Amino acid sequence: QLCSTWLERRGGFEVRCVFIPFTKLDVCLCLGVRVNGQMFKLFKDEVDCHSRRLFDTSDVSVENVYEQLQNRLKGDEVDDVCRLYIMLGLSEFLFPNRGGKVHLGLFELVDDLSCLGKYN
């Protein structure tokens, strides 16, 4: 029933003639995602970092990340497995792409695991 009160143009719900805005911040708070911290650039033209060099294709899909993760699970590269696992979660749930492609900004984001906590 709530879906029937959604106003796409205004980005919120109308309940009994009262408009209630629904923003990305509301979604973050509902999911328990941090809402403070540094921003990062999701859309980039190109990146050159360790996480990106794990793949030898020009466009990396979520399926490619999953395959790499499966290939590295039995190895000793714990940091790379963590990077791939985080990238998979971000690509599937927080920043999905209709074409199934991984946004280039995510490669730099997961490259330094010790800095993940500073981002929004």
ABEGO torsion letter per residue (X at the ends): XAAAABBAAAGBBBBGGBBBBBBAAAAAAAAGBBABEBBBBABBABBBBAAAAABABABBBAAAAAAAAAAAAABABAAAAAAAAAAAAAAAAABBBAAGBBBAAAAAAAABAAAAAABX
